[in-house]
Amino acid sequence: IATPQSYVVGPGDEVNVDIYGASQKSTSYTVSPDGDIVIDGYGPINLSGLTVKQANARLRSTLGSRYSSSSISVTLGQTRTITVNVMGEVQNPGTYTLSAFASVFHALYMAGGVSGIGTLRNIKVFRNGKEISVVDVYDYILNGKLSGNVRLHDNDVIMVGPYECIVDIAGKVKRPMYYEMKKTESVQ
């Protein structure tokens, strides 16, 4: 897929630098653990922590005087992988290696989905020990809202607790089944 301009470049990402116009040059670099790419004849340029758009601007301003009659473009090649922990009431809790584009739903899929007693309404995502998101899968299924389904970062923890309340709806309804309810919701 096309790399979003908001994607944050980090160690392990492959960066393609294309120079075209009066000068023609196309080179791939891998961002070092320190966050740098080393451009031949110029030296290291730090790109880690910048979005693709900001990395483009930094390279243009840094190399612009050398290639004044050329255009400079930065794109991503192979992206890095991240490691996330999926814990709690999932089929296969553990540590998973995913693409840097992975979201909470990707991690849940890799873990085999929630277990029989796992919640679908209150899945928590922690980054650096702080809760950054709460995912309600029902909100996605019923309303198409992806608001809690954030893009994951390296070492994020996804915690799936047990459900709090299950209601069995049977009889003459379109979808008779068990439904997980929040404390704030009524039978209606």
C-alpha positions in Angstrom: 0.0 0.0 0.0 1.1 3.6 -0.5 2.9 4.9 2.6 0.8 7.5 4.5 2.6 10.8 4.7 2.0 10.7 8.5 4.0 7.4 8.9 6.8 8.0 11.4 10.2 6.8 10.1 12.2 4.7 12.5 15.2 2.4 12.8 15.0 -0.6 10.3 12.9 1.3 7.7 14.2 1.3 4.2 14.3 4.8 2.7 14.5 5.5 -1.0 16.1 8.8 -2.0 15.5 9.8 -5.6 17.2 12.8 -7.1 16.1 13.8 -10.6 16.4 16.8 -12.9 20.0 18.0 -13.6 21.4 15.2 -11.5 20.0 11.7 -11.6 20.5 9.4 -8.6 18.4 6.8 -6.8 19.6 5.1 -3.7 18.1 3.0 -0.9 19.2 3.4 2.7 18.3 1.5 5.9 17.7 3.8 8.9 20.3 2.8 11.5 19.6 2.0 15.1 20.6 5.6 15.9 18.0 6.9 13.4 20.4 8.0 10.7 20.9 7.4 7.0 24.4 8.0 5.7 24.5 9.7 2.3 27.7 9.1 0.3 29.9 12.2 0.3 27.7 14.0 2.7 27.4 12.1 6.0 24.6 11.1 8.4 21.2 12.7 8.4 18.8 11.9 11.2 15.3 10.9 10.1 14.1 8.9 13.0 10.9 10.2 14.6 10.0 12.3 11.5 6.9 11.7 9.4 7.6 10.9 5.7 6.5 14.4 4.9 9.0 15.9 7.4 11.8 13.5 6.2 11.2 14.8 2.7 11.5 18.4 3.9 14.7 17.7 5.9 16.4 16.0 3.0 15.4 18.8 0.6 16.8 21.5 3.0 19.9 19.5 3.8 20.9 18.5 0.3 19.1 21.3 -1.6 22.3 23.4 -2.0 24.2 20.5 -3.5 21.5 19.6 -5.9 20.0 23.1 -6.5 18.8 22.3 -10.0 17.3 18.9 -9.1 14.3 17.7 -7.2 14.7 15.4 -4.2 12.0 12.8 -3.2 11.9 10.4 -0.2 9.8 7.3 -0.3 9.6 4.2 1.9 10.7 0.8 0.6 10.5 -2.1 3.1 9.1 -1.0 6.4 10.4 -2.2 9.7 8.6 -4.8 11.9 7.3 -4.2 15.4 6.8 -6.5 18.4 3.6 -6.3 20.3 2.3 -8.3 23.3 -1.3 -9.5 23.3 -2.3 -10.6 26.8 -5.4 -11.8 28.7 -8.4 -13.5 27.3 -7.3 -14.3 23.7 -6.9 -17.8 22.1 -3.1 -17.5 21.9 -1.6 -14.9 24.2 2.0 -13.9 23.5 4.4 -11.7 21.7 3.9 -11.1 18.0 6.0 -9.6 15.2 3.9 -7.4 12.9 4.3 -4.9 10.1 4.8 -1.3 11.3 1.4 -0.6 9.7 -0.4 -3.1 12.0 -3.4 -2.0 14.0 -5.1 -3.5 17.1 -7.3 -5.7 14.9 -4.3 -7.2 13.1 -2.7 -8.1 16.5 -6.0 -9.7 17.7 -6.2 -11.7 14.5 -2.7 -13.0 15.0 -3.6 -14.0 18.6 -6.5 -16.1 17.3 -9.2 -13.7 18.5 -10.7 -13.3 21.9 -11.4 -16.4 24.0 -14.9 -17.6 25.1 -14.8 -15.3 28.1 -12.9 -12.4 26.5 -14.4 -8.9 26.1 -15.1 -7.4 22.7 -16.2 -4.1 24.2 -13.3 -3.0 26.3 -9.9 -4.0 24.8 -7.2 -1.8 26.1 -4.0 -0.7 24.4 -1.0 0.4 26.5 2.1 2.3 25.3 5.0 2.9 27.7 2.8 1.9 30.6 0.0 4.3 29.7 -3.4 3.5 28.3 -3.7 5.1 24.9 -6.8 3.5 23.4 -9.9 1.4 24.2 -11.3 -0.7 21.4 -15.0 -1.6 21.1 -15.4 -4.2 18.4 -19.2 -3.8 18.4 -18.7 -0.1 17.5 -16.8 -1.2 14.4 -19.2 -4.0 13.5 -22.4 -2.0 13.9 -21.3 1.6 13.1 -18.1 1.1 11.1 -16.1 3.2 13.6 -12.4 2.5 13.7 -11.7 5.2 16.4 -10.0 2.9 18.9 -8.2 0.7 16.4 -4.9 2.6 16.5 -1.8 1.9 14.6 0.5 0.0 16.9 4.1 0.9 17.9 7.0 -1.3 19.0 6.4 -2.9 22.5 2.7 -1.9 22.7 0.6 -4.1 25.0 -2.9 -5.2 24.1 -4.9 -6.3 27.1 -8.2 -8.3 26.7 -10.0 -8.7 30.0 -13.0 -11.0 30.6 -16.5 -9.7 29.7 -18.6 -8.1 32.4 -22.1 -9.0 31.2 -23.6 -11.3 28.6 -27.3 -11.2 27.6 -28.9 -14.0 25.7 -31.6 -12.7 23.3 -33.8 -15.5 21.9 -37.2 -15.7 20.1 -38.6 -13.7 17.2 -35.6 -11.4 16.6 -33.4 -11.1 13.5 -30.2 -12.1 15.3 -30.9 -14.4 18.3 -27.6 -14.8 20.1 -25.5 -13.8 23.1 -24.6 -10.1 23.3 -22.0 -8.5 25.5 -23.4 -5.5 27.3 -21.8 -2.5 29.0 -23.0 -1.4 32.4 -24.4 1.8 31.0 -26.6 -0.1 28.4 -30.2 -1.2 28.9 -32.0 -4.2 27.4 -33.5 -1.9 24.9 
